[in-house]
Amino acid sequence: MRTVRVIDSHTEGEPTRLIVDGIPEPAGKTIQERVDAIKQNFEAIYRPLLLEPRAYEAMVGAWLGTSTVEDCIGDVVYFNPAGVLGMCGHGTIGVAATLAQLGKLTTGVYQFNTPVGVVGVKVIDSATVQIENVLSYRIANNIRVDVEGYGPVVGDVAYGGNHFFLVKDSPIPVRSDRMEELGAFTKGVMAAARAQGYPNVNHVEVFGAPEREDADSKNYVLCPGGEYDRSPCGTGTSAKLACLAADGKLAPGEVWTQESIIGTSFRAWYRQDGDRIRPTIEGRAYITAEGDLKFDDDDPLVEGIWH
């Protein structure tokens, strides 16, 4: 019987599962070596933490360990059931808020080392966290992809810690009562974008008119593995800001409020850094559970249910 201690939180609706104990520390003197170690043991150790019957596929895992670089409070590696992520904005907010709610961080400024670079963290209070993300930028503008069942779709390809295809005009209204259709459409867009020259795209965003009075836009975000992001997506909002900045539609320091498909929101702004931007994302996270996950080798579902 193996036991893994975890703390769960949600960031504006999107869950994060922080590993506390019970997992061997990934070997490596750099975070990339640690990522490689996690990938080698992913199906046996990490993916089962996120799957039924112990979780559900929208869950994002976070491993936090001693930093391998100076001036950071830890190395953090994020993963979902489809594999290791480059960065995770909601997850970084969730980890920082969890540590704050446990009394391990006070209000102040910190840094985490992630697989794609150092991310700044500012703890405003026990729930509210700002992250200064890695450099973000638009890769391609007004790209046309032919989506099976929908025809030509135009969008931008951008990087915000992960690679996104951002649809310009969604043929499906971005509303919570159209979730099934949005899921099918964005899966088609992802397949088309990858097949037509952008194999690194692992998220798709579509946008519509906001329902919140304080929001500028409402989004639906398809994540790797096929689940949708309950939050407005931190790396996705970073990619959106990069496109807005490139089009001259958002000035440095100007606040953009991104509403999620479930009605939660992130506040976001950026500073210019050469020809790229450095986005800041602000959101709230709350601990939802603490517990021990049990793994019995005689359990036929010890590795979880991976659809």
Beta strands, then each sheet from edge to edge (+ up, - down):
strand 1: 2-11
strand 2: 14-21
strand 3: 60-65
strand 4: 74-80
strand 5: 83-84
strand 6: 108-114
strand 7: 117-123
strand 8: 128-132
strand 9: 137-147
strand 10: 151-159
strand 11: 163-167
strand 12: 203-208
strand 13: 217-222
strand 14: 256-259
strand 15: 265-273
strand 16: 276-295
sheet 1: 5+ 4- 3+ 2+ 1- 16+ 8- 7+ 6-
sheet 2: 5+ 4- 3+ 2+ 1- 16+ 15- 14+ 13+ 12- 11- 10+ 9-
end
